[in-house]
Amino acid sequence: MNNFDIAHKLNNAKFIFREPIMSGHYVWRSSGINFVNNIYKILYNEISLVRNTKTIQCGSIVKIDNYINLYKEVSDYKNVFASVNFNYAIRPENTSVLLKALHENKDVIVMINTPLYRQFQSKAFLVDQRIWPAPSFCLSVNKRLLIHTIDDIMSHLNLFFDKMLLPYLWIEQKKGFKNFAERMFLPLMPENSKVLTIASTLYVLSGVFSKKLSTDEKIIQYGFSERLIYLYCVMQENKPYVVWPSGVATFDILISEDIEEHMNSYIEKTRYKVFKLNKTINKNTRIEDQLPIKEGYPIILFRNNNEIFYKLAFTGEIGKLTSIEMIKDLLQKSDSAILINNQTYFNECLSEYKVEFLCEKCENSLEGFASLGNCYPEIFSNCKRCGMKNSLKKLFLPSNTRSSINEKLINKK
């Protein structure tokens, strides 16, 4: 599945305009932005359970001096503006803003929804003139509480992924990006049927950043971009459209206008949307074939011969709506079908990899595979090859497999 296929799905959902304003650059529509904001809300609700949160909205402009001052000691983070003779520039990342807010109030997590400039070689999807929305949060934590806090954050991120019906596998890279991050925790998801990719990033930033804040505490940062939406679409590659989970979709239910008056007293208004049937379509066309199923809402309710019917967008199941209480069960049924589909796709992709307990010596001698990192949370057992106790469970990629995972993360053999 390529970017054009994904764009076609999201155009069907009315998330983006069909024609890009320039080659490969698509523009979000209001319904797509509302969907993304709904995802932010779900993430915010989960992270707010870790610690009291403060949300800030920031622009996309940063003072060059502030940016250079933050990154001049970080050798492995490309400083694209270091030689540019301007006072301001499009802000290339969230960290400088996050750390500033963190410095002002160290007792809060800061999460921002802001444009982010793409400067890396890997190509972003759905960029609007190379800018797209990306939320991040950041917090400082006592060294003694670091692992506990990471596990706490990760448990809530897992709940966030679960609500998105996205299967995942966490790996840890303790070496990190030299002096940018001393540890990295990465949730992997399928980029296609054979390749896993990084869905988002959870960093323990290096001591360089703690020094900038004049603190001995460790700084944790997490962020993701529109890539989560891309990966969700990939797992439904066998459909010309994509169906979203209930609670995540902008609306859970589409209701034809001729039955709205019978339903609006039973269904929360924020969870349904009214649509009109196209009356110009040939009369021989069945009503259920006229439904706007490609918009991706889980359930569509419509009238046929004075009776109310439902259609599940993902499975195509059609039946009579005999009671309003059925809707909750139908939403669960839709979510279950999507989850089974996504999990099956993930398992098939993971089967291309090797997941084994290996000691460091056997790992270094393993031929034909490259280590992507340790599975997290850490699991110990006897080494599969030599039997050494307390060997870590690790994830390996076949060396001849092309992957979009940054090569810096791969310890090639």
C-alpha positions in Angstrom: 0.0 0.0 0.0 1.5 3.4 -1.0 0.8 7.0 -0.1 -1.7 7.3 -3.0 -3.8 4.4 -1.6 -3.8 6.0 1.9 -4.7 9.4 0.5 -7.6 7.8 -1.4 -9.0 6.3 1.8 -8.7 9.6 3.7 -10.3 11.4 0.8 -13.2 9.0 1.0 -13.5 9.8 4.7 -13.5 13.5 3.7 -10.4 14.1 5.8 -8.3 15.6 3.0 -8.9 17.3 -0.3 -8.6 15.0 -3.2 -6.2 17.0 -5.3 -2.9 18.0 -3.6 -2.0 21.7 -3.8 1.4 20.5 -5.0 3.0 17.2 -5.8 2.5 14.9 -2.8 1.2 17.6 -0.5 -2.4 17.1 0.7 -4.5 19.5 2.7 -6.6 18.6 5.7 -10.3 19.3 5.7 -12.2 20.3 8.8 -13.5 16.8 9.4 -10.0 15.5 9.3 -8.7 18.2 11.7 -11.6 17.4 14.1 -10.7 13.7 14.0 -7.0 14.5 14.8 -8.1 16.8 17.7 -10.2 13.9 19.0 -7.1 11.7 19.1 -5.3 14.5 21.0 -8.1 14.6 23.5 -7.9 10.8 24.1 -4.2 11.1 24.6 -4.5 14.0 26.9 -7.1 12.3 29.1 -4.8 9.3 29.5 -1.6 11.3 30.3 -3.5 13.6 32.7 -3.9 10.5 34.9 -0.1 10.4 35.3 0.3 13.9 36.6 -1.6 17.2 36.6 -1.3 18.6 33.1 -1.1 21.9 31.5 -1.8 22.3 27.8 -0.1 25.1 25.8 -0.7 26.2 22.3 2.4 27.6 20.6 3.2 29.0 17.2 5.6 27.7 14.6 8.2 30.4 14.9 11.3 30.2 17.2 14.1 32.6 17.8 17.3 31.3 16.2 19.4 32.1 19.2 17.2 30.0 21.5 17.3 27.0 19.1 21.0 27.1 18.6 21.7 27.6 22.3 19.7 24.4 23.1 21.2 22.2 20.4 24.8 23.4 20.0 25.9 20.7 22.4 23.8 17.9 20.8 26.1 16.7 18.0 23.7 14.1 16.6 20.7 16.4 16.1 21.0 18.2 12.8 21.1 21.9 13.4 19.8 23.1 10.1 19.6 26.8 11.1 23.1 27.1 12.6 24.5 28.9 9.6 21.4 30.8 8.6 21.6 34.5 9.1 18.0 35.2 10.3 16.6 36.1 13.7 13.6 33.8 13.4 12.8 30.5 11.6 10.1 27.9 11.4 10.5 25.9 14.5 11.9 22.4 13.6 10.9 20.6 16.7 8.9 20.7 19.9 11.6 20.2 22.5 12.7 23.8 22.9 9.2 24.9 23.7 8.5 22.0 25.9 11.6 22.6 28.0 10.9 26.3 28.4 7.4 25.5 29.7 8.9 22.7 31.9 11.4 25.2 33.4 8.6 27.6 34.3 6.5 24.9 36.1 8.3 21.6 36.8 5.2 20.0 38.4 3.3 19.6 35.2 3.3 17.7 32.0 3.2 19.9 29.0 1.5 18.7 25.9 1.3 20.8 22.8 -0.5 20.5 19.5 1.6 22.5 17.1 2.9 22.5 13.5 6.2 20.7 13.2 8.7 21.2 10.4 10.0 18.1 8.6 13.7 18.1 8.1 14.6 14.5 8.0 15.1 12.2 5.0 12.2 9.9 5.7 9.2 11.3 3.9 6.2 12.3 6.0 2.7 11.6 4.9 0.0 14.2 4.5 2.2 17.2 4.9 0.7 20.6 4.1 3.7 22.6 2.7 5.9 20.4 4.9 4.1 21.3 8.1 1.8 19.0 10.0 0.3 18.9 13.6 2.2 16.9 16.2 1.4 16.7 19.9 4.2 16.2 22.5 4.5 16.2 26.2 7.4 16.5 28.5 8.1 16.2 32.2 11.0 16.1 34.6 11.3 13.3 37.2 13.6 12.3 40.1 16.2 9.8 39.0 15.0 7.3 41.6 11.5 7.4 40.1 12.5 7.3 36.5 11.7 3.6 35.7 8.4 3.8 37.7 7.4 6.9 35.8 8.3 5.5 32.4 6.2 2.4 33.2 3.3 4.5 34.4 3.4 6.7 31.2 3.7 3.6 29.0 0.7 1.9 30.6 -1.4 4.9 29.8 0.0 5.1 26.3 -0.9 1.4 25.9 -4.5 2.3 26.9 -4.4 5.1 24.3 -3.2 2.6 21.6 -5.9 0.1 22.7 -8.6 2.7 22.3 -7.2 3.3 18.8 -7.4 -0.5 18.2 -3.7 -0.3 17.3 -1.6 -3.4 18.1 2.0 -2.6 19.1 5.3 -4.0 20.4 7.5 -1.9 22.6 11.3 -2.1 22.2 14.0 -0.2 24.1 17.2 1.3 22.9 19.4 2.1 25.9 22.2 3.6 23.8 19.9 6.2 22.3 21.0 8.9 19.9 24.3 9.6 21.5 23.9 12.9 23.5 20.3 13.7 22.4 18.6 10.8 24.2 20.2 8.3 26.6 17.3 5.9 26.3 14.6 5.4 23.8 11.3 3.4 24.0 9.7 2.8 20.7 6.2 1.3 19.9 6.4 -0.6 16.6 3.5 -1.2 14.3 3.1 -2.6 10.8 4.2 -0.3 7.9 3.1 -3.0 5.5 2.4 -6.7 5.7 6.1 -7.5 6.2 7.8 -4.5 7.8 7.4 -2.9 11.3 8.0 0.8 11.7 8.3 3.3 14.6 4.8 4.6 15.4 6.0 7.2 18.0 8.8 7.9 20.4 9.3 8.0 24.1 12.7 9.5 25.1 14.7 9.9 28.2 16.6 13.0 27.1 20.4 13.3 27.7 22.0 15.2 30.5 22.6 18.1 28.1 19.0 19.1 28.5 18.9 18.7 32.3 21.9 20.9 32.4 20.1 23.6 30.4 17.3 23.5 33.0 19.8 23.5 35.9 18.3 20.4 37.3 19.5 16.9 38.4 16.2 15.4 37.3 15.7 13.3 34.2 13.5 14.6 31.4 11.0 12.4 29.6 9.5 13.4 26.2 6.9 11.7 24.1 5.4 12.6 20.8 3.7 11.3 17.6 2.5 12.7 14.3 -0.1 11.9 11.6 1.8 8.6 11.1 -0.6 6.9 13.5 -3.5 7.6 11.1 -1.4 6.3 8.2 -0.6 3.0 10.1 -4.2 2.5 11.0 -5.2 2.8 7.4 -2.5 0.3 6.4 -4.0 -2.5 8.6 -7.2 -2.2 6.6 -5.5 -2.4 3.2 -8.0 -4.9 1.9 -10.7 -2.2 2.0 -11.1 0.8 -0.3 -12.0 2.8 2.7 -11.2 2.8 6.4 -13.5 2.4 9.4 -12.6 4.1 12.7 -13.1 2.8 16.2 -16.1 4.0 18.2 -15.1 6.9 20.5 -12.2 7.7 18.2 -14.3 8.5 15.1 -15.6 12.0 15.0 -19.1 10.5 15.1 -20.0 6.9 15.9 -23.3 6.8 13.9 -24.6 8.2 10.7 -28.4 8.7 10.7 -30.5 9.3 7.6 -32.4 12.6 7.9 -35.8 10.9 7.6 -35.3 9.1 11.0 -33.4 11.8 12.9 -36.5 13.0 14.8 -37.0 9.4 16.1 -33.4 9.1 17.2 -32.2 12.4 18.5 -33.8 12.0 21.9 -32.1 8.6 22.5 -28.6 9.2 21.1 -26.1 11.8 22.4 -26.1 14.5 19.7 -22.3 14.8 19.7 -21.9 11.2 18.6 -24.1 11.1 15.5 -24.2 12.9 12.1 -27.2 13.3 9.8 -26.9 12.5 6.1 -29.2 12.8 3.1 -29.8 9.9 0.6 -29.1 10.8 -3.0 -32.6 10.9 -4.6 -31.2 11.2 -8.1 -29.9 7.6 -8.0 -31.7 5.0 -10.1 -34.8 3.7 -8.2 -33.7 0.1 -8.8 -30.6 0.8 -6.6 -31.0 -0.6 -3.1 -31.0 1.9 -0.2 -28.2 0.0 1.5 -26.0 0.5 -1.5 -26.5 4.3 -1.4 -25.2 4.7 2.1 -22.1 6.9 2.6 -20.1 3.9 4.0 -16.7 5.2 2.8 -16.8 8.0 5.4 -15.7 5.5 8.0 -18.3 5.9 10.7 -18.9 2.5 12.5 -22.7 2.4 12.2 -25.2 3.7 9.7 -28.9 3.9 10.5 -31.5 4.2 7.7 -35.2 3.6 6.9 -36.4 0.9 4.6 -40.2 0.2 4.1 -41.0 2.1 7.3 -38.6 0.1 9.4 -35.2 1.2 10.8 -32.2 -0.8 9.8 -28.5 -0.6 10.7 -25.4 -1.4 8.6 -21.9 -2.0 10.2 -19.4 -0.2 7.9 -16.6 -2.6 8.6 -18.3 -6.0 8.3 -21.1 -5.0 6.0 -23.7 -6.6 8.3 -27.2 -5.3 7.8 -30.1 -5.9 10.2 -33.2 -4.4 11.8 -32.8 -2.1 14.7 -35.3 -3.5 17.1 -34.3 -1.4 20.1 -32.1 1.6 20.8 -30.1 -0.5 23.3 -28.7 -2.5 20.4 -26.5 0.4 19.4 -24.0 -0.1 22.2 -23.7 -3.8 21.3 -23.3 -3.0 17.6 -20.5 -0.5 18.4 -18.7 -3.2 20.4 -19.2 -5.7 17.6 -17.7 -3.3 15.1 -14.7 -2.6 17.3 -14.1 -6.3 17.9 -14.1 -7.0 14.2 -11.6 -4.2 13.6 -9.4 -5.3 16.4 -9.3 -8.9 15.2 -8.4 -7.6 11.7 -5.6 -5.3 13.0 -4.2 -7.9 15.4 -4.1 -10.5 12.6 -2.3 -8.1 10.3 0.2 -7.3 13.1 0.9 -11.0 13.9 1.5 -11.7 10.2 3.9 -8.9 10.0 5.7 -9.9 13.2 6.1 -13.4 11.9 8.7 -12.0 9.4 10.9 -11.1 12.4 12.7 -13.1 15.0 11.8 -12.7 18.7 14.2 -14.7 20.9 15.9 -14.8 24.3 19.6 -14.4 23.6 22.6 -13.5 25.7 24.9 -10.7 24.4 27.5 -13.1 23.1 25.0 -15.2 21.1 23.4 -12.0 19.9 26.7 -10.7 18.5 27.3 -14.0 16.7 23.8 -14.2 15.2 24.1 -14.2 11.4 21.6 -12.9 8.9 19.7 -10.7 11.5 20.1 -7.2 12.9 19.0 -6.4 16.4 16.3 -3.7 16.7 16.4 -3.7 20.5 15.2 -5.3 23.7 11.5 -6.0 24.1 10.0 -3.9 26.8 9.0 -4.4 29.6 12.2 -6.5 30.0 11.6 -10.2 30.1 14.4 -12.6 31.1 14.9 -16.3 30.5 17.6 -18.8 29.5 19.5 -18.0 26.3 17.9 -20.1 23.5 21.4 -21.0 22.1 23.8 -21.4 25.0 21.4 -21.6 28.0 22.8 -18.6 29.9 20.4 -17.4 32.6 18.9 -13.9 32.7 19.1 -13.4 28.9 16.8 -10.6 27.5 14.0 -11.1 25.0 15.1 -9.3 21.8 13.6 -8.4 18.4 15.6 -9.1 15.3 15.1 -8.0 11.7 16.4 -10.1 8.8 19.4 -8.3 7.4 18.1 -8.4 3.9 14.8 -6.7 4.8 14.4 -3.1 3.9 12.8 -1.1 6.7 11.9 2.5 7.3 13.1 2.2 10.9 16.0 4.6 11.2 19.3 2.7 10.7 20.7 4.4 13.8 18.4 2.1 15.8 19.8 -1.1 14.2 22.9 -2.8 15.6 24.0 -4.4 12.4 25.8 -7.7 12.7 
